[in-house]
Amino acid sequence: MDKLKRQSKKVLIAIVGGLVTLIGLVLVPYPGPGWLIVFGGLAILASEFEFAAKVLRYARETYDESIAWLKRQNIFIQIGALALTGVIVLVTVFLLNGFGILNSILSLNQDWLISPLFR
């Protein structure tokens, strides 16, 4: 019975940690806590799996190095990175029909604001 309990705990941690990590990865390109969620999911997995502890260490080091690199770049590169993030957000809002909803609420009658995924 003790072995079943241990295996059940390991499976539960794998499922929860995996889901949290995947959600974080989806959120990474957007402003907000995407990387924090990824690191949280990896920390959950690392409580039971050694590979996850190694991935967590590597991911944190790589993240820190990337942020340090970006801070060392000139202002145009930094603005470019910010602009790219903005474009990713706008494209996502468009594809999820956020502008189409505003178009409908404000009665703008602009068909180009409606996402091709919702036509």
C-alpha positions as CSV (number, residue, x, y, z in Angstrom):
1,M,0.0,0.0,0.0
2,D,2.9,2.4,0.8
3,K,4.3,1.8,-2.7
4,L,0.9,2.7,-4.3
5,K,0.8,5.8,-2.2
6,R,4.3,6.9,-3.3
7,Q,3.5,6.1,-7.0
8,S,0.2,8.1,-6.8
9,K,2.0,11.1,-5.4
10,K,4.7,10.9,-8.1
11,V,2.0,10.7,-10.9
12,L,0.1,13.6,-9.3
13,I,3.3,15.8,-9.1
14,A,4.1,14.9,-12.7
15,I,0.6,15.9,-13.9
16,V,0.4,19.1,-11.9
17,G,4.0,20.2,-12.6
18,G,3.7,19.4,-16.3
19,L,0.5,21.4,-16.6
20,V,1.9,24.4,-14.8
21,T,5.0,24.3,-16.9
22,L,3.0,24.1,-20.1
23,I,0.8,27.0,-19.1
24,G,3.8,29.0,-18.3
25,L,5.4,28.2,-21.7
26,V,2.3,29.4,-23.5
27,L,2.4,32.6,-21.5
28,V,6.2,33.3,-22.0
29,P,5.8,35.7,-25.0
30,Y,3.3,37.9,-23.2
31,P,3.9,40.5,-20.6
32,G,3.4,39.0,-17.2
33,P,4.5,36.1,-15.2
34,G,5.1,33.5,-17.9
35,W,8.7,32.6,-16.9
36,L,7.7,32.7,-13.2
37,I,5.0,30.1,-13.9
38,V,7.5,28.0,-15.9
39,F,10.0,28.0,-13.1
40,G,7.2,27.2,-10.6
41,G,6.1,24.2,-12.7
42,L,9.7,23.0,-13.0
43,A,10.1,23.4,-9.2
44,I,7.0,21.2,-8.6
45,L,8.5,18.6,-11.0
46,A,11.9,18.9,-9.3
47,S,10.5,17.8,-6.0
48,E,10.2,14.3,-7.5
49,F,12.3,14.2,-10.6
50,E,16.1,14.9,-10.9
51,F,15.9,15.7,-14.6
52,A,13.5,18.6,-13.8
53,A,15.9,20.0,-11.2
54,K,18.6,20.0,-13.9
55,V,16.3,21.7,-16.4
56,L,15.2,24.2,-13.8
57,R,18.9,25.2,-13.1
58,Y,19.7,25.5,-16.8
59,A,16.5,27.5,-17.5
60,R,17.2,29.9,-14.7
61,E,20.8,30.4,-15.7
62,T,19.8,30.9,-19.4
63,Y,17.0,33.4,-18.4
64,D,19.4,35.4,-16.2
65,E,22.0,35.5,-19.0
66,S,19.4,36.5,-21.6
67,I,18.1,39.4,-19.4
68,A,21.7,40.5,-18.7
69,W,22.5,40.4,-22.4
70,L,19.4,42.5,-23.2
71,K,20.3,45.1,-20.6
72,R,23.8,45.4,-22.1
73,Q,22.4,46.2,-25.6
74,N,21.8,49.7,-26.9
75,I,18.4,51.3,-26.5
76,F,17.4,50.4,-30.1
77,I,17.7,46.7,-29.5
78,Q,15.8,47.0,-26.2
79,I,13.1,49.0,-27.9
80,G,13.0,46.4,-30.7
81,A,12.5,43.6,-28.1
82,L,9.7,45.5,-26.5
83,A,8.1,46.2,-29.9
84,L,8.3,42.5,-30.8
85,T,6.6,41.7,-27.5
86,G,3.9,44.2,-28.4
87,V,3.4,42.8,-31.8
88,I,3.0,39.3,-30.4
89,V,0.4,40.5,-28.0
90,L,-1.5,42.4,-30.7
91,V,-1.5,39.5,-33.1
92,T,-2.8,37.2,-30.3
93,V,-5.6,39.7,-29.4
94,F,-6.5,39.9,-33.1
95,L,-6.5,36.1,-33.6
96,L,-8.6,35.6,-30.4
97,N,-11.1,38.2,-31.9
98,G,-10.5,40.8,-29.2
99,F,-10.7,43.6,-31.8
100,G,-13.7,41.9,-33.4
101,I,-15.5,42.1,-30.0
102,L,-14.7,45.8,-29.7
103,N,-15.8,46.2,-33.3
104,S,-19.2,44.7,-32.4
105,I,-19.6,46.6,-29.1
106,L,-18.7,49.9,-30.6
107,S,-20.7,49.2,-33.9
108,L,-17.7,50.2,-36.0
109,N,-18.7,47.9,-38.9
110,Q,-15.0,47.2,-39.8
111,D,-14.8,43.6,-41.1
112,W,-11.0,43.6,-41.1
113,L,-11.1,43.8,-37.3
114,I,-12.8,40.3,-37.1
115,S,-10.3,37.5,-36.7
116,P,-10.2,35.0,-39.6
117,L,-10.6,32.3,-36.9
118,F,-14.1,33.6,-36.0
119,R,-15.6,34.3,-39.4
